[in-house]
């Protein structure tokens, strides 16, 4: 049985671009490749490629039928080793790579209108051929100090009145939210007319994708929701609304690519909005469901995700 080399590729986090595609500077994508040789082998090249992902490596994140536009296919590479066919002895070899990516890359997304995914691939060739692949996400953040970035300090405080009978108010959370984090909001229901009972209270996070094509189309779906159960948060279910009732609600935002980040540029855009939802029944038994919507922005975390950082030099022995 032939004992083949092992190849592993490590990248320092995802690609985080700053600013709009037309203005964003390039991004230096770097990391290292570890190659373990168990039997001497003749090696000619070691190459690292950042490219559009092929196949279904990301499919587990979104169970949707999506397509990838051939115009979005990209490939950037760094040849970290080249020879006429030098024989490598047993051991572990380390190579660093550095690939400069343009600032106008499309962000990673998995929607009904478009699929954009990337990967980094390390390729070894010679008397044997081996490779390693790892998915990489491309994210976009606004410039520090930009109007969009300033939304992080803007707090939700929105209200509306239904037919001069019910007033609803939602307040307390920032308009900029992060994936995988809890979203906390206070919902207030005020009866302007006697005889209304409350039967449902909750919040919905809605995601909307829009395709800017000759035939503009859009799709909305519920990305996350949280409704109070009867008896939760006090004895409110079925009781008359006297003056006003306030509820502290918490909804867990899904992790990245279970929910998309906001995408402001390109042929397909993604946006989000929060809905405070209540259902009431009047004194005649007629039920009404009410929703109070307000925009939210789902953005990447400010700092690089360090769970995928490069191994420390002290770990090299464990790599062998």
Legacy VTK file of the C-alpha trace (Angstrom):
# vtk DataFile Version 3.0
C-alpha trace
ASCII
DATASET POLYDATA
POINTS 320 float
0.000 0.000 0.000
1.348 3.410 -0.997
1.714 5.825 1.930
0.727 9.253 0.620
1.729 12.662 1.985
-0.820 14.628 3.983
-1.616 18.235 3.086
-3.348 20.758 5.330
-4.106 24.401 4.698
-4.752 27.018 7.391
-6.063 30.538 6.806
-6.132 33.388 9.293
-9.880 33.998 9.369
-12.302 34.952 6.643
-11.944 37.738 4.081
-13.374 40.985 5.494
-13.589 43.811 2.955
-14.009 47.433 4.040
-16.363 49.712 2.121
-18.450 49.517 -1.044
-17.119 47.384 -3.944
-16.161 50.447 -5.993
-14.155 51.953 -3.113
-12.877 49.041 -1.035
-9.103 48.468 -1.023
-7.660 45.040 -1.703
-7.356 42.418 0.996
-4.257 40.352 1.814
-5.394 36.778 2.385
-2.660 34.799 4.119
-1.972 31.571 5.947
0.185 28.512 5.727
0.347 24.985 4.341
1.637 21.984 6.284
2.809 18.955 4.320
3.779 15.747 6.091
5.960 13.292 4.124
5.940 9.746 5.503
7.852 8.107 2.650
10.456 10.025 0.559
8.738 11.481 -2.512
9.663 13.630 -5.502
7.844 16.984 -5.252
7.676 19.583 -8.027
5.207 22.259 -6.950
3.132 23.465 -4.016
0.433 25.933 -4.979
-2.326 27.700 -3.040
-5.462 28.881 -4.856
-8.264 31.106 -3.616
-11.224 30.452 -5.885
-14.960 30.161 -6.301
-16.063 27.022 -4.488
-16.880 24.029 -6.623
-19.379 21.382 -5.558
-21.471 21.298 -2.411
-19.012 21.950 0.382
-21.284 24.730 1.692
-24.562 22.915 1.014
-25.077 21.956 4.659
-25.417 25.643 5.566
-28.442 26.402 3.397
-30.833 23.757 2.115
-31.897 25.721 -0.938
-31.578 25.234 -4.668
-29.282 28.047 -5.715
-27.217 28.738 -8.783
-23.834 30.342 -9.302
-23.250 32.802 -12.128
-20.224 31.888 -14.249
-19.320 35.591 -14.319
-18.678 35.360 -10.569
-15.997 32.662 -10.920
-12.661 33.904 -9.625
-9.246 32.368 -9.088
-6.133 33.869 -7.460
-3.050 31.841 -6.614
0.355 31.849 -4.981
3.036 29.335 -5.967
4.881 28.719 -2.695
7.293 26.048 -3.981
8.658 24.985 -7.365
11.511 22.669 -8.418
12.511 20.251 -11.149
11.509 17.373 -8.893
13.511 17.438 -5.678
13.135 14.410 -3.427
11.693 15.317 -0.037
12.786 13.258 2.950
10.428 12.231 5.720
9.225 15.101 7.881
6.836 18.047 8.060
7.296 21.009 5.717
5.766 24.415 6.220
5.024 27.059 3.573
3.424 30.478 3.983
1.163 31.957 1.339
-0.012 35.493 0.628
-2.704 36.276 -1.954
-3.902 39.811 -2.718
-7.641 39.864 -3.407
-9.551 42.733 -5.060
-11.986 44.827 -3.030
-14.898 44.231 -5.400
-15.336 40.510 -4.687
-18.967 39.509 -4.236
-19.897 38.623 -0.685
-20.607 35.021 0.229
-24.349 34.352 0.016
-26.813 31.495 -0.323
-30.196 32.787 -1.443
-32.983 31.704 -3.765
-31.594 34.085 -6.392
-27.864 33.580 -6.140
-25.116 31.429 -4.641
-21.625 32.816 -4.038
-19.080 30.672 -2.175
-15.288 30.546 -1.980
-12.582 28.133 -0.894
-8.822 27.988 -0.438
-7.153 24.974 -2.031
-3.577 23.776 -1.414
-2.215 21.572 -4.231
0.900 19.379 -4.149
2.203 17.796 -7.353
5.120 15.526 -8.262
5.444 11.771 -8.105
2.184 11.978 -6.109
-0.674 14.495 -6.174
-2.468 15.629 -3.050
-4.613 18.602 -2.073
-6.521 20.097 0.821
-9.560 22.375 0.676
-11.112 24.709 3.209
-14.178 26.968 2.778
-13.605 30.713 3.190
-16.305 33.366 3.554
-16.082 36.846 2.019
-17.747 39.498 4.178
-18.125 43.245 3.799
-18.081 45.934 6.475
-18.743 49.666 6.057
-15.908 52.125 6.483
-15.388 53.257 10.054
-17.161 56.577 10.452
-19.470 56.050 7.454
-23.196 56.766 7.643
-23.985 53.043 7.517
-21.520 52.237 10.291
-23.075 54.997 12.401
-26.312 52.969 12.466
-24.692 50.831 15.169
-25.507 53.586 17.661
-29.083 54.010 16.373
-31.581 52.349 18.716
-34.927 50.945 17.653
-37.852 53.075 18.833
-40.863 52.738 16.583
-44.606 52.926 17.209
-47.881 52.778 15.283
-51.618 52.921 15.984
-54.158 50.529 14.488
-57.538 52.146 13.733
-57.317 54.338 16.835
-57.824 51.181 18.904
-54.439 49.571 19.585
-51.040 51.243 19.883
-47.882 49.164 19.495
-44.315 50.153 20.300
-40.969 48.351 19.913
-37.798 49.739 21.468
-34.477 48.964 23.029
-32.166 47.162 20.576
-29.563 48.484 18.137
-30.449 48.520 14.452
-27.165 46.715 13.760
-27.145 43.104 14.928
-24.574 40.279 14.663
-25.106 36.691 13.634
-25.353 34.121 16.402
-26.122 36.748 19.061
-29.277 37.347 21.144
-31.531 40.194 20.024
-33.391 41.822 22.918
-36.330 44.155 22.368
-39.177 45.486 24.509
-42.642 45.370 23.003
-45.458 47.504 24.389
-49.174 47.100 23.659
-51.575 49.847 24.658
-55.380 49.635 24.330
-56.995 52.902 23.243
-60.421 51.307 23.421
-61.856 48.918 25.990
-62.707 45.303 25.321
-59.523 43.907 23.734
-57.811 40.761 25.015
-54.290 39.674 24.105
-53.811 36.165 22.651
-50.342 36.235 21.050
-47.072 38.124 21.618
-43.744 37.643 19.824
-41.097 38.885 17.454
-40.108 37.810 13.944
-36.844 38.456 12.103
-37.560 38.559 8.388
-34.988 38.260 5.594
-35.638 39.663 2.138
-33.630 39.069 -1.034
-34.148 41.123 -4.147
-32.819 40.437 -7.644
-32.201 43.580 -9.684
-32.719 42.121 -13.129
-34.870 42.979 -16.133
-37.691 41.329 -14.195
-37.070 42.492 -10.658
-38.085 39.778 -8.199
-37.954 39.481 -4.447
-38.463 36.820 -1.808
-39.064 37.079 1.926
-38.908 34.409 4.596
-38.772 34.210 8.375
-35.163 33.770 9.475
-36.007 33.479 13.193
-38.971 33.944 15.505
-39.846 33.885 19.191
-43.380 33.804 20.621
-44.335 33.740 24.283
-46.194 30.718 25.552
-49.324 31.084 27.657
-48.205 31.646 31.245
-44.734 32.827 30.203
-43.891 36.406 31.207
-46.903 36.629 33.520
-50.597 35.935 33.185
-51.295 37.872 29.984
-52.871 35.299 27.671
-56.597 35.953 27.171
-56.675 38.814 29.622
-58.048 42.254 28.850
-55.497 44.934 27.995
-55.833 47.496 30.736
-53.891 50.665 29.919
-50.708 48.986 28.565
-48.699 45.786 28.746
-44.918 45.567 28.222
-42.899 42.468 27.295
-39.132 41.911 27.292
-38.483 39.584 24.363
-35.291 37.813 23.307
-34.674 36.174 19.951
-31.534 34.255 19.002
-30.192 35.359 15.624
-29.087 32.311 13.573
-25.397 31.768 12.769
-23.914 33.119 9.547
-25.348 31.647 6.346
-28.281 30.191 8.211
-29.039 33.891 8.000
-27.393 36.093 5.359
-25.512 39.275 6.102
-26.929 42.461 4.627
-25.786 42.900 1.021
-26.191 46.468 -0.249
-24.479 46.240 -3.652
-24.687 44.050 -6.732
-27.474 42.369 -8.697
-28.808 40.579 -5.600
-29.329 42.462 -2.341
-30.252 41.178 1.106
-32.040 43.149 3.806
-33.746 42.415 7.123
-36.524 43.759 9.275
-37.880 43.040 12.745
-41.590 42.617 13.421
-43.249 42.961 16.830
-46.317 40.727 16.540
-49.471 40.656 18.648
-52.897 39.089 18.214
-55.961 40.543 19.914
-59.605 39.584 20.254
-62.334 42.218 20.690
-65.421 41.950 22.881
-67.354 40.323 20.017
-64.789 37.539 19.563
-63.274 38.944 16.362
-59.552 38.295 16.159
-56.893 40.491 14.553
-53.167 39.909 14.040
-50.984 43.017 14.032
-47.328 43.446 13.025
-45.099 46.437 13.632
-42.078 46.373 11.274
-38.754 48.195 11.542
-35.504 47.749 9.551
-32.519 45.889 11.025
-29.038 45.310 9.625
-27.261 41.963 10.077
-23.520 42.516 9.840
-20.332 40.507 10.505
-18.594 40.682 13.848
-16.104 43.517 14.164
-13.080 41.329 14.744
-11.597 38.366 12.886
-12.878 34.992 14.020
-9.883 33.534 15.826
-11.218 29.972 16.064
-9.595 29.320 12.684
-6.254 30.978 13.351
-2.923 29.578 12.281
-1.464 26.835 14.477
1.292 27.949 16.799
4.830 26.812 16.204
4.586 24.767 19.398
1.905 22.692 17.686
4.159 21.552 14.845
5.175 18.417 16.739
1.500 17.461 16.985
1.179 17.870 13.223
3.692 15.136 12.534
LINES 1 321
320 0 1 2 3 4 5 6 7 8 9 10 11 12 13 14 15 16 17 18 19 20 21 22 23 24 25 26 27 28 29 30 31 32 33 34 35 36 37 38 39 40 41 42 43 44 45 46 47 48 49 50 51 52 53 54 55 56 57 58 59 60 61 62 63 64 65 66 67 68 69 70 71 72 73 74 75 76 77 78 79 80 81 82 83 84 85 86 87 88 89 90 91 92 93 94 95 96 97 98 99 100 101 102 103 104 105 106 107 108 109 110 111 112 113 114 115 116 117 118 119 120 121 122 123 124 125 126 127 128 129 130 131 132 133 134 135 136 137 138 139 140 141 142 143 144 145 146 147 148 149 150 151 152 153 154 155 156 157 158 159 160 161 162 163 164 165 166 167 168 169 170 171 172 173 174 175 176 177 178 179 180 181 182 183 184 185 186 187 188 189 190 191 192 193 194 195 196 197 198 199 200 201 202 203 204 205 206 207 208 209 210 211 212 213 214 215 216 217 218 219 220 221 222 223 224 225 226 227 228 229 230 231 232 233 234 235 236 237 238 239 240 241 242 243 244 245 246 247 248 249 250 251 252 253 254 255 256 257 258 259 260 261 262 263 264 265 266 267 268 269 270 271 272 273 274 275 276 277 278 279 280 281 282 283 284 285 286 287 288 289 290 291 292 293 294 295 296 297 298 299 300 301 302 303 304 305 306 307 308 309 310 311 312 313 314 315 316 317 318 319
